[in-house]
Each structure stands twice: as C-alpha cells, then as structure tokens.
Amino acid sequence: MRIVSDPRTPVFLTVHADGRRRYSYWQPFDPDTGRGSCYVALPTADCDALHFAARISLGEPVVDPARTTYRVRPVRTPAAPIPVRPVRTVPQRARVA
C-alpha cells in the first residue's frame, strides 16, 4: 500500500488478453546503488486483495489488442467521526414566589 500511496510512483494494472493480471511500477535508476531503470512487479494476490477490500481503485482503461492497462490509485477513506458526548440536561427547579 505504501508504493501505491506514493504520488511520485505511478502504479499500473495490466490485464493481458489471456487474463493474466500484473501490477507494476517503474523504478527509476538510482546511481548510488546502480539499480533501477526497470519495471517492478508487485504481488498480484496482495494487490487484488486491496482492490477487493476497496483500498485501491482503477482508473480509465487504456486498451490495445494485447492488453488493457489501468492506473491504480489509493482510495481516500474519510476520517472517522469524532464521538460527541450527549449533553446532559439538568431539570430546572421551580421558583417559589
């Protein structure tokens, strides 16, 4: 979920013509480690579970004959409501005249 939530790292779901699904993102080259400049696959089962639990959503499809690609974004969950204590009313005493 951390990678999907990072706006600097766009994540995509590719659904191939044979039904195979692959979640991936582009890893830029890191000159310090000498690694990167490639696509990195994310665990499909974990991402499908996030999609089923409505934690991620799929954008508009880009379709070509061999595959369909969707942009994956996190679903912003609304903040939990703050519990409010009920106001206790105190009965007023009758005034004696």
C-alpha positions as CSV (number, residue, x, y, z in Angstrom):
1,M,0.0,0.0,0.0
2,R,3.0,2.3,0.6
3,I,4.0,2.2,-3.0
4,V,0.5,2.7,-4.3
5,S,0.1,5.7,-2.0
6,D,3.2,7.4,-3.1
7,P,2.2,10.0,-5.8
8,R,5.7,10.0,-7.2
9,T,5.4,6.3,-8.1
10,P,2.5,5.6,-10.5
11,V,1.3,2.1,-10.3
12,F,-0.5,0.3,-13.1
13,L,-2.5,-2.9,-13.5
14,T,-2.0,-4.6,-16.9
15,V,-4.6,-7.3,-17.8
16,H,-3.3,-9.3,-20.7
17,A,-5.5,-10.9,-23.4
18,D,-5.1,-14.3,-21.8
19,G,-6.5,-12.9,-18.5
20,R,-3.1,-12.7,-16.7
21,R,-3.0,-9.7,-14.3
22,R,0.2,-7.8,-13.3
23,Y,0.5,-4.8,-11.0
24,S,3.7,-2.9,-11.6
25,Y,5.5,0.4,-11.3
26,W,8.6,2.0,-12.9
27,Q,11.7,2.1,-10.7
28,P,13.9,5.0,-11.8
29,F,17.7,4.5,-11.9
30,D,19.5,5.0,-8.6
31,P,23.1,6.0,-9.3
32,D,24.1,5.2,-5.7
33,T,23.1,1.5,-5.9
34,G,23.4,1.1,-9.7
35,R,19.9,-0.4,-9.7
36,G,16.6,0.5,-11.3
37,S,15.5,1.8,-14.7
38,C,13.1,-1.1,-14.9
39,Y,9.5,-2.2,-14.2
40,V,9.0,-3.8,-10.8
41,A,6.1,-6.2,-10.3
42,L,4.0,-6.1,-7.2
43,P,2.4,-9.2,-5.6
44,T,-0.8,-9.8,-7.6
45,A,-2.6,-11.6,-4.8
46,D,-1.9,-8.7,-2.3
47,C,-3.0,-6.0,-4.8
48,D,-6.1,-8.0,-5.8
49,A,-7.0,-8.2,-2.1
50,L,-6.6,-4.4,-1.7
51,H,-8.8,-3.9,-4.7
52,F,-11.4,-6.3,-3.3
53,A,-11.3,-4.5,0.0
54,A,-11.9,-1.2,-1.8
55,R,-8.5,0.2,-0.7
56,I,-7.4,0.9,-4.2
57,S,-9.3,1.9,-7.3
58,L,-8.7,1.5,-11.0
59,G,-8.6,4.5,-13.4
60,E,-9.9,4.7,-17.0
61,P,-8.7,1.7,-19.2
62,V,-6.2,2.1,-22.0
63,V,-7.0,-0.7,-24.4
64,D,-4.9,-2.2,-27.1
65,P,-5.3,-5.7,-28.8
66,A,-2.9,-7.5,-26.4
67,R,-3.7,-5.9,-23.1
68,T,-5.7,-3.4,-21.1
69,T,-3.9,-1.0,-18.7
70,Y,-5.4,0.8,-15.7
71,R,-3.8,3.4,-13.4
72,V,-4.0,2.2,-9.8
73,R,-4.7,4.8,-7.0
74,P,-5.4,4.5,-3.3
75,V,-8.9,5.1,-2.1
76,R,-9.0,8.0,0.3
77,T,-11.0,6.9,3.3
78,P,-12.9,9.5,5.1
79,A,-11.7,10.3,8.6
80,A,-13.6,8.6,11.4
81,P,-16.2,10.8,13.0
82,I,-15.3,12.2,16.4
83,P,-17.5,10.8,19.0
84,V,-19.6,13.5,20.7
85,R,-20.8,13.1,24.2
86,P,-24.5,13.7,24.6
87,V,-25.3,16.9,26.5
88,R,-27.0,16.1,29.8
89,T,-29.8,18.5,30.7
90,V,-30.4,19.3,34.3
91,P,-34.1,20.0,35.1
92,Q,-34.7,23.5,36.4
93,R,-36.1,23.9,39.9
94,A,-39.4,25.6,40.2
95,R,-39.2,29.0,41.8
96,V,-41.3,29.7,44.8
97,A,-42.8,33.1,44.8
